[in-house]
Amino acid sequence: MTDRDRPFSFRLFTVEPGEITALAWSCAYFFFLMSGYYILRAFRDAWGAASGARNLPWLYLATAVSMLVASIVFAAITTRLSRRRFIPYAYRFFIVNLLLFLVLFKVVPEESQVWMGRTYFVWVSVFNLFVVSIFWSFMADLFTNVQGKRLFAIVAVGGTLGQICGSLIAGGLAGRVGGTENLLVLSMAFLEAACWCVYRLNALSAARWTEKGTEEKSPGDEVIGGGPLDGLLRIVRSPYLAGIALFILCYTMTSTILYATKIMIAVQETADQVARIAFFARIDLWTGVVTIFAQVFLTSRLMARFGVGPTLAVLPAVTLLGFALLGTGLARPEWLPAVVLLTAFEAVRRASNYAISRPAREVLYTVVARQDKYKTKNVIDTFVYRSGDQVGIWAHAGLLAIGLTLPGVCFAVIPFAAGWLLLALLLGRKQRALGSHA
């Protein structure tokens, strides 16, 4: 073996020489994608707070319905187009949408802005799941099961750096660019940059396929095929895919309960939209800092040492402990301010998801069929995800309606999180079994 053939091992990561270029473009792709999204996210959360916590269930219901329609349309498109074509088409469709929002925010009268804000809230809630789901579907198609366990943590670092970049832009430029809606222009630029990364990665994939000397089409030029409802049907037929769907349902339910709690606290602690954008961007920034630390020092080591299951179980464990502490703190506010507890809990929890659970979760898809990587995964990451939002937001409203206070709502999540933790371990065991036969 020559020096050129030796893998690059940096104590924390191991990268083979032939993987470096694709890995670099994948990191850049995720960086641009998340930079654009986190600019939109802070603006969205500010509109969510402006609409009031009582309207959140209806916003989430509108999001779930929109997501179902979008999932079916997306599945129909993927039956006819190759990966090389439909990913840039999808991103540029969203860029056109952003351009329309920019114009409408400038021309719609101020008294109607709240409805524009609610529409934007629903749109971003659909947008973010689709663009990120497409990204990870591409990664699961581009890299093998073994590569995913080594490289997905590094790819995730690119996204975290994008999160930090987008949060800094949103927090630093809010109110300074002639209107917060002008931040949408920067998001459009980042999305276009992501499209060019997709072109480069497809070109690399096609070049590797040509080197093999096969006459078959490269994966980037091959139509996914199947029918528009295949994603839903395959979840019903596969206990493994149904388990992944249930894992996502648990994650989004607990996330939405925490989000509704955050909105209630933000309304109490901030005075206007600019202050709220800065508040939400600050939480996003601290989340990025904690996430980058975990991605660099923990994720690959956890997966290598303990496997996918225990790595997946970190997020439910953090959720269980976090809700217990937040409930205790809200019940006894003299111990620690609610804003401090909320910021710490959400930063650590979201960091656990982005840095640890998300890369491990994407490894689950490296052992399934190609249609499942795009169609079934997209249904789980979008429609099932937003269905969990529905369960969470109405559960939060229902618990408050029967007389529970915010501390009581937090404590009610704890037994649910314990069951979620057990599910994570079972999924990891099944992934290991499927991977051994791949």
Buried (B, 14 or more C-beta within 10 A) or exposed (E): EEEEEEEEEEEBBBBBEEBEEBBBBBBBBBBBBBBBBBBBBBBBBBBBBBBEBEBBBEBBBBBBEBBBEBBBEBBEBBBEBBBBBBBBEBBBEBBEBBEEBBEBBEEEEEEEBBEBBBBBBBBBBBBBBBBBBBBBBBBBBBBEBEBBBBBBBBBBBBBBBBBBBBBBBBBEBBBEBEEBBBBBEBBBBBBBBBBBBBBBBBBBBBEBBEEEEEEEEBBBBEBBEBEBBBBBBBBEEBEBBBBBBBBBBBBBBBBBBBBBBBBBBBBEBBEEBBBBBBBBBBBBBBBBBBBBEBBBEBBBBBBEEEBBBBBBBBBBBBBBBBBBBBBBBBBEEEEBEBBEBBBBBBBBBBBBBBBBBBBBBBBBBBBBEBBBBBBBBBBBBBBBBBBBBBBBBBBBBEBBEEEBEBBBBBBBBBEBBEEBBEBBBBBBEBBEEBBEEE
